[in-house]
Structure formats: structure tokens, C-alpha cells
Amino acid sequence: MSLKQDKITGVLSGHPFVITALLVLVVLVSTGMQINSNGACCAIMICGYLLIAGYGIYLKQTKKLNDEALIVMIFAMGFMLKLGYTLYTDLYTRQNDLGVFSEEEYNTWHSGYILYVRNNLTIPDTDIRSLGEFYHPPFYYYVSAVFLRITDIFLPKGTHNYEALQALSLLWSQYTVIMIYKVIKLAGIKKEDHVTAACLISAFPVFTLMAASVNNDILSILLFFTGFYFGLKWFKEGTYKNAVLSALAIGCGMMTKLSTGMIAFPLGFLFIVKLIKDLADKNNRKAGLKSFLQLCVFAVICAPLGLWFQIRNYIKYGVPLTYVLRSTNVYQDISRFTPVQRLFGFYGFPIEDYYINLGSDGEQDYNIFISQVKMALFGEENYRDDFTMSMAGYALLIVFLVLIAISVIGLIYTLITIRKRKCFWEDMAMTVLAVTQTVSVISFSLSYPHICSMNFRYSTPFLLCGAVFLTRAGNIKIPGTRDGLSRKIIKILSAAFLVLAVLFYTILWTYVKGEVVVVDPI
């Protein structure tokens, strides 16, 4: 017997983007994204969790607690976590290359770039290689600049609230997890696996961290998955609308960070497959021409949007099209390690050492994939000097490692059984994404031998692949057990991951970092 749907669930699940935007607007207007009391932030989070739990109890008692309602609650919990984290994280805590906002001068960090565009509504007409973070394409900075100008209207003359920019990051972070979930559903995973996927991505730590980070990362990631979603819809449905929306998202994504262009491999694969299939359709001669024209429209929109900044800099100043700023921090330098060590070197992980080593304490992480795992959960921070944080973090890490192992098994199982699948091409595209992302991560990390180059914020497509292959593993029959046990175990582990991630970043407000003794790297 199917359960009745609650009206609130219907509204929340039917309009997640609008509801999220309204909630973020309310928070921005009421707090300015600033609450000085960490205790008050924690109280807001706890009250939010209790409200969600109370709603769940109500649904259970009224027999309306179905999977759709459960997924709504899971995403609501993830939003409350991001909201609380953003409120208790000030503008200069756990940031990446932000610098300090100063009206007196333009620094070469993200803050200086934002202020320059806000004040001039243009970008510098000079060689970007001399301007630090100004080497990034300008879309994020224009959006942030316009947003600051709007918020300044409501402030006393001469005052500014730079923390308001965290509202944009919070909005984009929640939008990103929603878009990943939509892509996962469109990729053809079974309905009984939707809760598992929601648990994995809703409170995934890297998106919690980026909800309070003021830089171009989260916007580029949102546009990557948005472009992937509409590209996948075009593969399934065709239509100029899907082609145009995918092109706009990818083009603007590359105008935010050029790395968004990595989507060309999985989507290009799907586009070529669809074009060949349509051209070979003898019963519909117009289908191939229509698909070809739609791809032409896609290219005409996407290429100029995504590449004009790099082409401009190359023509005017000879800047290489793939120029990336190199770190000059001696503690980040790991060039002395060989490629074999970078790929296969092992050191006390995960038993002894599960937070990132940035070199300032004499130790450095150099294994690419160990560093990816660490920074997916904890960013570039360590919490070794707090027992509670360390124990919560260790539990989170162990569950995550188990989920990674199951995802790898799911990938192997998918490839073995792929010919039997209705979603053959979608699974092939996910495999292409996983392979090309792995190659990209290794190539980038070896070409730019710095610890920060291994950050998982550059590798978030892995999460999409991992979630899809994790759910595929639920179809594996464990010998000597009843059907469905694999799926149940995976769902329990995913729920445990959600709970531990929420716990870790809820209690983070209590953490006080100890003194770091700066020494030369070993």
C-alpha cells in the first residue's frame, strides 16, 4: 500500500531551488551572515535538527513517511548543517587564498579581485601572470561584485559587509548537492537507492566547507553539474532547450574556472553516441540533422563563453591558455618526492594520521589519493589537538573508506555487467568521467607539486561517480544471504556517514586550534 504524500513534502521536493533561495535570503536579511556567538549558531543548528526530527515523527504517525519525505528531510538536515557552519565561520577562517578585504588597496588574492571588479566593473588590462589570483576567469568576480553593490544599498554610506558574500556560497553549495542528486537520478539508479544517494551527498563535508568559502570554487562546481545534468537530458530527450542550457552552464562554468571544461570528456562521449545513433536511424532521417544542428548551437554558445578570457590573454600578453598560478610556499612544496612515491607511497594512514599535513609542523602529505581522501572530509585543516574532534573525525574517515571500497567494487561490477543494463551509455559516461578525472588529478598534482594541488575541491566529479557506483554495488548478491542485503548494508553505511558528517561539523564550533610550531619540512 502506497503512503499518502504530505503537502509540505510536496512543496519542498517540488521547488527545492526556490525554497533554498528564500531561506538564504531570510538569513541574509536577518543576520547579515554574521552571528558573533558560536553558541547561538549551534543553538540554531540544534533547533533546526529537532524541527526536522519532529516533522519526521509527525509523518511517521500520520503514515506519510515515504522515501520522498525522507529525502526531503535528509537535504533539509544538510542545509541546516551548511547554514550553521556558515554562521559560526567568520570571513577569514578556513578560507583558500582569500586575502583580506581592504578598501585602501587591491591585493592579488580573491578579495582584491572582487573589490577591483566591484569598483571598476571591468578587469585589469595587463598581464595576469603578475596579479596572483587575477589569472582566474572573471565570471565569479562579476557576480560577487554586483552582489556587493546591491547589499551596499541597504548599509550606511561608506560601510560594507563582505561576509554577505557567504550567502552566495551557501546558496550555491546547497544547489550543488541538489544538482548532483538530480544527475544521479537521471543516470538511472533505482528508486530504492535514492535515499542512499541523498545520505551520501547531502552533508558531504567538502560542500559544507565551501558553503562558507569566498572564492570561485563552488560556483564552478555548481555550473559543472548543471551542465552535466542538461547535457544528459539532451542525450535522453534532445531539444534545443537542453542543448542551450547545458551550453550556458558549461560556458559560464569555464568562465568561472577553466577546469570546468573537463566535462567535455563524459558529455562529448554522450553527444557523439547520440549523433551517431540519430544519423544511423533509417526510420527518421531528420533526427541526425536535428541533433547535428543542436550540437552546433551548443558549440556556438559554449566555446566563446568558456574561452574568451584565455584567448584574450594569449593574444594580448602571450599567456599560455592553460596557465595556472604556482604556489611559492616552501611548506607546500613536495617536488622532491618521485611520481612513484606520489602515487604509491604509504605513511601511517589511516591509523596514525588522518588529517592533512601542510608542512608547517615538519610533516607533509605527498600521496595524491591519501591527500584527496583527507581533504574531502577535513579540507586543509587538522584537529589533532582536540580529542572529541579527532574521535569523531576518525569514525567519519573509517566509514568513508568503507564506502570508497564498495564504490570501487560497484565500478568493477558495473563494467562486468554493463552489456545487460538499460542505462548502458549513462554508465559508460560515468566510467569515462571517473577515468578522465583520475588522469586529470594525477597529471595536475604531478605538474604542480604542491600540497594544495591535491585538494578534493578540484575533484568533486569523483563524488558523482562514487555515488552512482555505490548504488550499483547494492545489486550484488552476497552468497548465502537473502536478496537485498547488500543494498541494506550500503544504506546503513551511508546513513552513518550522514550522521557522522553532521556531528563533526556541528561540534566544530567548539574547536579551539592549538599553537602550531613552524619548522622546516623533513
PAVO-25177 format. One line per field, with one value per residue (C-alpha): residue number from 1; residue in one letter; x, y, z. Coordinates in steps of 0.5 Angstrom, whole numbers, always signed. Each point is the difference from the previous one (the first is absolute). Example, Ala and Ser with C-alpha at 12.3 -4.5 7.8 and 13.67 -1.06 7.14 Angstrom:
% PAVO-25177
nr	[1 / 2]
rest	[A / S]
X	[+25 / +2]
Y	[-9 / +7]
Z	[+16 / -2]
END
This chain:
% PAVO-25177
nr	[1 / 2 / 3 / 4 / 5 / 6 / 7 / 8 / 9 / 10 / 11 / 12 / 13 / 14 / 15 / 16 / 17 / 18 / 19 / 20 / 21 / 22 / 23 / 24 / 25 / 26 / 27 / 28 / 29 / 30 / 31 / 32 / 33 / 34 / 35 / 36 / 37 / 38 / 39 / 40 / 41 / 42 / 43 / 44 / 45 / 46 / 47 / 48 / 49 / 50 / 51 / 52 / 53 / 54 / 55 / 56 / 57 / 58 / 59 / 60 / 61 / 62 / 63 / 64 / 65 / 66 / 67 / 68 / 69 / 70 / 71 / 72 / 73 / 74 / 75 / 76 / 77 / 78 / 79 / 80 / 81 / 82 / 83 / 84 / 85 / 86 / 87 / 88 / 89 / 90 / 91 / 92 / 93 / 94 / 95 / 96 / 97 / 98 / 99 / 100 / 101 / 102 / 103 / 104 / 105 / 106 / 107 / 108 / 109 / 110 / 111 / 112 / 113 / 114 / 115 / 116 / 117 / 118 / 119 / 120 / 121 / 122 / 123 / 124 / 125 / 126 / 127 / 128 / 129 / 130 / 131 / 132 / 133 / 134 / 135 / 136 / 137 / 138 / 139 / 140 / 141 / 142 / 143 / 144 / 145 / 146 / 147 / 148 / 149 / 150 / 151 / 152 / 153 / 154 / 155 / 156 / 157 / 158 / 159 / 160 / 161 / 162 / 163 / 164 / 165 / 166 / 167 / 168 / 169 / 170 / 171 / 172 / 173 / 174 / 175 / 176 / 177 / 178 / 179 / 180 / 181 / 182 / 183 / 184 / 185 / 186 / 187 / 188 / 189 / 190 / 191 / 192 / 193 / 194 / 195 / 196 / 197 / 198 / 199 / 200 / 201 / 202 / 203 / 204 / 205 / 206 / 207 / 208 / 209 / 210 / 211 / 212 / 213 / 214 / 215 / 216 / 217 / 218 / 219 / 220 / 221 / 222 / 223 / 224 / 225 / 226 / 227 / 228 / 229 / 230 / 231 / 232 / 233 / 234 / 235 / 236 / 237 / 238 / 239 / 240 / 241 / 242 / 243 / 244 / 245 / 246 / 247 / 248 / 249 / 250 / 251 / 252 / 253 / 254 / 255 / 256 / 257 / 258 / 259 / 260 / 261 / 262 / 263 / 264 / 265 / 266 / 267 / 268 / 269 / 270 / 271 / 272 / 273 / 274 / 275 / 276 / 277 / 278 / 279 / 280 / 281 / 282 / 283 / 284 / 285 / 286 / 287 / 288 / 289 / 290 / 291 / 292 / 293 / 294 / 295 / 296 / 297 / 298 / 299 / 300 / 301 / 302 / 303 / 304 / 305 / 306 / 307 / 308 / 309 / 310 / 311 / 312 / 313 / 314 / 315 / 316 / 317 / 318 / 319 / 320 / 321 / 322 / 323 / 324 / 325 / 326 / 327 / 328 / 329 / 330 / 331 / 332 / 333 / 334 / 335 / 336 / 337 / 338 / 339 / 340 / 341 / 342 / 343 / 344 / 345 / 346 / 347 / 348 / 349 / 350 / 351 / 352 / 353 / 354 / 355 / 356 / 357 / 358 / 359 / 360 / 361 / 362 / 363 / 364 / 365 / 366 / 367 / 368 / 369 / 370 / 371 / 372 / 373 / 374 / 375 / 376 / 377 / 378 / 379 / 380 / 381 / 382 / 383 / 384 / 385 / 386 / 387 / 388 / 389 / 390 / 391 / 392 / 393 / 394 / 395 / 396 / 397 / 398 / 399 / 400 / 401 / 402 / 403 / 404 / 405 / 406 / 407 / 408 / 409 / 410 / 411 / 412 / 413 / 414 / 415 / 416 / 417 / 418 / 419 / 420 / 421 / 422 / 423 / 424 / 425 / 426 / 427 / 428 / 429 / 430 / 431 / 432 / 433 / 434 / 435 / 436 / 437 / 438 / 439 / 440 / 441 / 442 / 443 / 444 / 445 / 446 / 447 / 448 / 449 / 450 / 451 / 452 / 453 / 454 / 455 / 456 / 457 / 458 / 459 / 460 / 461 / 462 / 463 / 464 / 465 / 466 / 467 / 468 / 469 / 470 / 471 / 472 / 473 / 474 / 475 / 476 / 477 / 478 / 479 / 480 / 481 / 482 / 483 / 484 / 485 / 486 / 487 / 488 / 489 / 490 / 491 / 492 / 493 / 494 / 495 / 496 / 497 / 498 / 499 / 500 / 501 / 502 / 503 / 504 / 505 / 506 / 507 / 508 / 509 / 510 / 511 / 512 / 513 / 514 / 515 / 516 / 517 / 518 / 519 / 520 / 521 / 522]
rest	[M / S / L / K / Q / D / K / I / T / G / V / L / S / G / H / P / F / V / I / T / A / L / L / V / L / V / V / L / V / S / T / G / M / Q / I / N / S / N / G / A / C / C / A / I / M / I / C / G / Y / L / L / I / A / G / Y / G / I / Y / L / K / Q / T / K / K / L / N / D / E / A / L / I / V / M / I / F / A / M / G / F / M / L / K / L / G / Y / T / L / Y / T / D / L / Y / T / R / Q / N / D / L / G / V / F / S / E / E / E / Y / N / T / W / H / S / G / Y / I / L / Y / V / R / N / N / L / T / I / P / D / T / D / I / R / S / L / G / E / F / Y / H / P / P / F / Y / Y / Y / V / S / A / V / F / L / R / I / T / D / I / F / L / P / K / G / T / H / N / Y / E / A / L / Q / A / L / S / L / L / W / S / Q / Y / T / V / I / M / I / Y / K / V / I / K / L / A / G / I / K / K / E / D / H / V / T / A / A / C / L / I / S / A / F / P / V / F / T / L / M / A / A / S / V / N / N / D / I / L / S / I / L / L / F / F / T / G / F / Y / F / G / L / K / W / F / K / E / G / T / Y / K / N / A / V / L / S / A / L / A / I / G / C / G / M / M / T / K / L / S / T / G / M / I / A / F / P / L / G / F / L / F / I / V / K / L / I / K / D / L / A / D / K / N / N / R / K / A / G / L / K / S / F / L / Q / L / C / V / F / A / V / I / C / A / P / L / G / L / W / F / Q / I / R / N / Y / I / K / Y / G / V / P / L / T / Y / V / L / R / S / T / N / V / Y / Q / D / I / S / R / F / T / P / V / Q / R / L / F / G / F / Y / G / F / P / I / E / D / Y / Y / I / N / L / G / S / D / G / E / Q / D / Y / N / I / F / I / S / Q / V / K / M / A / L / F / G / E / E / N / Y / R / D / D / F / T / M / S / M / A / G / Y / A / L / L / I / V / F / L / V / L / I / A / I / S / V / I / G / L / I / Y / T / L / I / T / I / R / K / R / K / C / F / W / E / D / M / A / M / T / V / L / A / V / T / Q / T / V / S / V / I / S / F / S / L / S / Y / P / H / I / C / S / M / N / F / R / Y / S / T / P / F / L / L / C / G / A / V / F / L / T / R / A / G / N / I / K / I / P / G / T / R / D / G / L / S / R / K / I / I / K / I / L / S / A / A / F / L / V / L / A / V / L / F / Y / T / I / L / W / T / Y / V / K / G / E / V / V / V / V / D / P / I]
X	[+0 / +3 / +0 / -3 / +4 / +1 / -2 / +6 / +5 / -3 / +1 / +7 / +2 / -3 / +3 / +7 / +4 / -6 / +0 / +7 / +1 / -6 / +3 / +7 / -3 / -3 / +6 / +4 / -5 / -1 / +8 / +4 / +3 / +3 / -1 / +5 / -2 / +2 / -5 / -5 / +2 / +0 / -7 / -3 / +3 / -3 / -7 / +1 / +1 / -5 / -5 / +2 / -1 / -7 / -2 / +2 / -3 / -7 / +1 / +1 / -6 / -4 / +2 / +3 / +8 / +2 / +6 / -1 / -2 / +7 / +4 / -3 / +2 / +7 / +1 / -3 / +5 / +6 / -3 / +0 / +7 / +2 / -3 / +2 / +7 / +0 / -3 / +6 / +5 / +3 / +2 / +8 / -1 / +2 / +0 / +4 / +4 / -5 / +5 / -3 / -5 / +2 / -3 / +7 / +4 / -1 / +3 / +2 / -5 / -7 / -2 / +4 / -3 / -7 / +1 / +3 / -6 / -5 / +4 / +1 / -5 / +6 / +6 / +7 / +3 / +7 / +4 / -4 / +7 / +2 / -7 / -1 / -7 / -2 / +2 / -7 / -5 / -5 / -7 / +0 / +3 / -5 / -6 / +3 / +2 / -7 / -3 / +4 / -2 / -7 / +1 / +3 / -6 / -3 / +6 / +2 / +4 / +8 / -2 / +1 / -2 / +5 / -3 / -6 / +4 / -1 / -7 / +1 / +5 / -5 / -6 / +5 / +2 / -7 / -2 / +6 / -2 / -7 / +3 / +5 / -7 / -3 / +5 / +1 / -8 / +1 / +5 / -5 / +1 / -5 / -6 / +2 / +7 / -2 / +1 / +7 / +2 / -3 / +3 / +7 / +0 / -5 / +5 / +7 / +5 / +3 / -6 / -1 / +7 / -2 / -6 / +4 / +6 / +0 / +3 / -2 / +1 / -8 / -3 / +5 / -2 / -8 / +1 / +4 / -6 / -5 / +3 / +0 / -7 / -3 / +5 / -2 / -7 / +2 / +2 / -6 / -5 / +3 / -3 / +4 / -2 / +4 / +6 / +0 / -1 / +6 / +4 / -2 / +2 / +7 / +2 / -1 / +3 / +6 / +0 / +0 / +6 / +2 / +1 / -8 / +2 / +2 / -8 / +2 / +2 / -6 / -5 / +4 / -1 / -7 / -1 / +4 / -4 / -7 / +2 / +3 / -7 / -4 / +4 / -1 / -8 / -2 / -7 / +1 / +4 / -1 / +3 / +7 / +0 / -4 / +5 / +6 / -4 / -1 / +8 / +2 / -5 / +4 / +7 / -2 / -3 / +5 / +7 / +0 / -3 / +5 / +7 / +0 / +4 / +5 / +0 / +1 / +5 / +4 / -1 / +2 / +5 / +2 / -2 / -1 / -7 / +0 / +4 / +0 / +3 / +5 / +1 / +6 / -1 / +6 / -4 / -5 / +6 / +0 / +4 / +6 / -5 / +0 / -6 / +0 / +0 / -6 / -4 / +2 / +4 / -3 / +0 / -4 / -6 / -6 / +2 / +5 / -1 / -7 / +1 / +4 / +7 / +1 / +8 / +0 / +1 / +5 / -4 / -3 / -5 / +2 / -4 / -5 / -6 / +1 / +0 / -6 / -4 / +3 / -2 / -7 / -2 / +4 / +3 / +7 / -1 / +2 / -4 / +6 / +0 / -8 / -2 / -7 / +1 / +5 / -4 / -6 / +5 / +3 / -7 / -2 / +6 / -1 / -7 / +2 / +6 / -5 / -5 / +6 / +2 / -7 / -1 / +7 / -4 / -6 / +4 / +3 / -7 / -3 / +6 / -1 / -8 / +0 / -3 / -6 / -2 / -5 / +4 / +6 / +2 / -1 / +4 / +6 / +0 / +1 / +5 / +3 / -1 / +4 / +6 / +1 / -1 / +5 / +5 / -1 / +1 / +7 / +2 / -2 / +3 / +7 / +0 / -1 / +4 / -4 / -4 / -6 / +0 / -3 / -6 / -6 / -4 / +4 / -3 / -7 / -3 / +3 / -6 / -5 / +4 / +0 / -7 / -2 / +5 / -2 / -7 / +1 / +4 / -7 / -2 / +6 / -3 / +4 / +1 / -4 / -4 / -7 / -1 / +0 / +5 / +6 / -5 / -2 / +7 / +2 / -6 / +2 / +7 / -2 / -5 / +6 / +4 / -5 / -1 / +8 / +1 / -6 / +3 / +7 / -2 / -5 / +5 / +6 / -3 / +3 / +7 / +6 / +6 / +7 / +6 / +4 / +7 / +3 / +6 / +3 / -3 / +4]
Y	[+0 / +7 / +5 / +7 / +6 / +6 / +6 / +3 / -5 / +1 / +7 / -1 / -5 / +3 / +7 / -1 / +6 / +5 / -2 / +0 / +7 / +2 / -3 / +3 / +7 / +0 / -2 / +5 / +6 / -2 / -2 / +4 / -7 / +2 / -3 / +1 / -5 / -7 / -3 / +4 / -3 / -7 / +1 / +2 / -7 / -4 / +3 / -1 / -7 / -1 / +3 / -5 / -6 / +3 / +0 / -7 / -2 / +3 / -3 / -7 / +1 / +2 / -5 / +4 / -1 / -3 / +1 / +6 / +3 / -3 / +3 / +7 / -1 / -2 / +6 / +5 / -3 / +1 / +7 / +2 / -3 / +5 / +5 / -1 / -1 / +7 / +4 / -2 / +0 / +7 / +3 / -2 / -7 / -6 / +4 / -1 / +6 / +5 / +5 / +6 / +5 / +7 / +6 / +3 / -4 / -6 / -6 / -6 / -5 / -2 / +6 / +5 / -3 / +1 / +7 / +2 / -2 / +3 / +7 / +0 / -5 / -3 / -4 / +3 / +1 / -3 / -7 / -4 / -4 / +6 / +0 / -6 / -3 / +5 / -6 / -3 / +2 / +6 / -3 / -2 / +7 / +4 / -4 / +2 / +7 / +1 / -3 / +4 / +6 / -2 / -1 / +6 / +4 / -3 / +2 / +7 / +4 / -2 / -6 / -7 / -7 / -5 / -6 / +1 / -4 / -6 / +0 / -2 / -5 / -3 / +0 / -3 / -5 / -3 / +1 / -4 / -6 / +0 / +0 / -6 / -3 / +1 / -2 / -7 / -1 / +2 / -5 / -6 / -2 / -4 / +4 / -5 / +3 / +8 / +0 / -3 / +5 / +6 / -2 / +0 / +7 / +4 / +1 / -1 / +3 / +4 / +3 / +2 / +4 / +3 / +3 / +5 / +1 / +6 / -2 / -3 / -7 / -1 / +4 / -4 / -7 / +2 / +2 / -6 / -5 / +5 / -1 / -8 / +0 / +4 / -4 / -7 / +3 / +2 / -7 / -3 / +5 / +4 / +7 / +7 / +2 / -6 / +2 / +7 / +0 / -5 / +4 / +6 / -3 / -3 / +6 / +4 / -5 / +0 / +8 / -1 / -6 / -3 / -7 / +0 / -2 / -7 / -1 / -1 / -7 / -3 / +4 / +0 / -7 / +0 / +5 / -4 / -6 / +3 / +4 / -7 / -3 / +5 / +0 / -7 / +0 / -2 / +1 / +7 / +4 / +6 / -2 / +0 / +7 / +3 / -3 / +3 / +7 / +0 / -2 / +6 / +4 / -3 / +2 / +7 / +2 / -4 / +1 / +8 / +0 / -5 / +2 / +8 / +1 / -5 / +2 / +8 / -1 / -5 / +6 / +6 / -3 / -7 / -3 / -8 / -2 / -5 / +5 / -2 / +4 / -4 / +1 / +3 / -3 / -4 / -4 / -2 / -3 / -7 / +0 / -5 / -6 / -4 / -2 / -7 / +3 / +5 / -6 / -6 / +3 / -2 / +3 / -1 / +1 / -1 / -3 / +5 / +6 / +2 / +8 / +4 / +1 / +7 / +0 / +6 / -6 / -3 / -6 / +1 / -4 / -3 / -6 / +3 / -4 / -1 / +8 / +0 / -4 / +4 / +7 / -3 / -1 / +6 / +5 / +2 / +0 / -4 / -1 / -5 / +4 / -1 / -7 / +1 / +2 / -5 / -6 / +3 / +1 / -7 / -3 / +4 / -2 / -7 / +0 / +4 / -5 / -6 / +4 / +1 / -7 / -2 / +5 / -3 / -7 / +3 / +3 / -7 / -3 / +5 / -1 / -7 / +0 / +6 / -3 / -2 / +7 / +4 / +6 / -3 / +7 / +4 / -5 / +1 / +7 / -1 / -4 / +5 / +5 / -4 / -2 / +7 / +3 / -4 / +1 / +8 / -1 / -4 / +5 / +6 / -2 / -2 / +6 / +5 / -4 / +4 / -3 / +5 / -3 / -7 / +4 / -4 / +6 / -1 / -7 / +1 / -4 / -6 / +0 / +0 / -7 / -2 / +0 / -3 / -6 / +0 / -1 / -5 / -5 / -1 / -4 / -5 / -7 / -2 / -7 / -4 / +6 / +3 / +5 / +7 / -1 / +4 / +6 / +0 / +0 / +5 / +4 / +0 / +2 / +6 / +2 / -1 / +4 / +6 / +0 / +0 / +6 / +4 / -2 / +2 / +7 / +1 / +0 / +3 / +7 / -2 / -2 / +5 / -1 / -1 / +3 / -2 / -1 / +2 / -4 / -2 / -6 / -6]
Z	[+0 / -2 / +5 / -1 / -1 / +5 / -3 / +3 / -3 / -7 / +0 / +3 / -5 / -6 / +1 / +3 / -3 / +1 / +8 / +1 / -3 / +4 / +6 / -1 / -2 / +7 / +4 / -4 / +2 / +7 / +2 / -6 / +0 / +7 / +7 / +5 / +5 / -2 / +5 / -3 / -7 / +3 / +3 / -7 / -3 / +6 / +0 / -8 / +1 / +5 / -4 / -6 / +5 / +3 / -7 / -2 / +7 / -3 / -7 / +4 / +4 / -6 / -4 / -5 / +1 / -7 / -4 / -3 / +7 / +3 / -6 / +2 / +7 / -2 / -4 / +5 / +5 / -5 / -1 / +8 / +0 / -5 / +3 / +7 / -3 / -4 / +6 / +5 / -5 / -1 / -6 / +1 / +3 / -5 / -6 / -6 / -3 / +2 / +3 / +4 / -3 / +0 / -3 / +0 / -5 / -5 / +3 / -5 / +3 / -1 / +5 / -4 / -7 / +3 / +2 / -6 / -5 / +5 / +0 / -8 / -3 / -4 / +0 / +0 / -7 / +2 / +0 / +5 / +2 / +4 / +4 / +4 / +0 / -5 / -5 / +1 / -5 / +3 / +0 / +7 / +2 / -4 / +3 / +7 / -2 / -2 / +7 / +4 / -4 / +2 / +7 / +1 / -2 / +7 / +4 / +3 / -5 / +0 / +3 / -3 / +2 / -3 / +4 / -4 / -6 / +4 / -1 / -7 / +1 / +5 / -6 / -5 / +5 / +1 / -7 / -2 / +4 / -3 / -7 / +2 / +2 / -6 / -4 / +4 / -1 / -8 / +0 / +1 / +7 / +3 / +5 / +6 / -1 / +0 / +8 / +0 / -5 / +4 / +6 / -3 / -4 / +5 / +5 / -4 / +4 / -6 / -1 / +7 / +0 / -7 / +3 / +4 / -5 / -4 / -7 / -7 / +2 / +2 / -6 / -5 / +3 / +0 / -7 / -2 / +3 / -3 / -7 / +1 / +2 / -6 / -5 / +3 / -1 / -7 / -1 / +2 / -3 / -5 / +0 / -2 / +8 / +3 / -5 / +1 / +8 / +0 / -4 / +4 / +6 / -2 / -4 / +7 / +4 / -5 / +1 / +8 / +0 / -7 / +4 / -1 / -8 / +3 / -1 / -8 / +1 / +3 / -3 / -7 / +0 / +1 / -5 / -5 / +1 / -1 / -6 / -3 / +2 / -3 / -6 / -1 / +1 / -6 / +2 / +2 / -5 / +3 / +7 / -2 / -3 / +6 / +5 / -4 / +0 / +7 / +2 / -5 / +4 / +7 / -3 / -2 / +7 / +4 / -4 / +0 / +8 / +2 / -4 / -1 / +6 / -1 / -8 / +2 / +5 / -5 / -6 / +4 / +5 / -2 / +6 / -1 / -1 / +6 / +4 / +8 / +6 / +3 / +8 / +3 / +7 / +2 / +4 / -5 / -5 / -1 / -6 / +3 / +0 / -6 / -4 / +3 / +7 / -2 / -3 / +5 / +6 / +6 / +7 / +6 / -3 / +3 / +6 / +3 / -5 / -3 / +0 / -6 / +2 / -4 / +2 / +6 / +5 / -4 / -3 / -7 / -4 / -6 / -2 / -5 / +1 / +8 / +0 / -4 / +5 / +6 / -4 / -2 / +7 / +4 / -5 / +1 / +8 / +5 / +7 / +4 / +6 / +2 / +2 / -2 / -7 / -1 / +2 / -4 / -6 / +1 / +0 / -6 / -4 / +1 / -3 / -6 / -1 / +0 / -5 / -4 / -1 / -1 / -6 / -3 / +1 / -3 / -6 / -2 / +1 / -5 / -5 / +0 / +0 / -5 / -6 / +4 / +2 / -3 / +2 / -4 / -2 / +6 / +4 / -6 / +1 / +8 / -2 / -5 / +6 / +5 / -4 / -3 / +7 / +2 / -5 / +1 / +7 / -1 / -5 / +3 / +7 / -3 / -5 / +6 / +6 / +6 / +6 / -2 / -7 / +3 / +3 / -2 / -1 / -7 / -1 / +2 / -6 / +4 / +4 / -5 / -3 / +7 / +2 / -7 / +1 / +7 / -1 / -6 / +5 / +4 / -5 / +1 / +4 / +6 / -1 / +6 / +1 / -2 / -5 / +1 / +6 / -4 / -1 / +7 / +3 / -5 / +2 / +7 / -1 / -4 / +6 / +5 / -5 / +0 / +8 / +1 / -5 / +3 / +7 / -2 / -3 / +5 / +6 / -4 / +3 / +7 / -3 / +2 / -4 / +4 / -2 / -6 / +1 / -7 / -2 / -7 / -4 / +1]
END
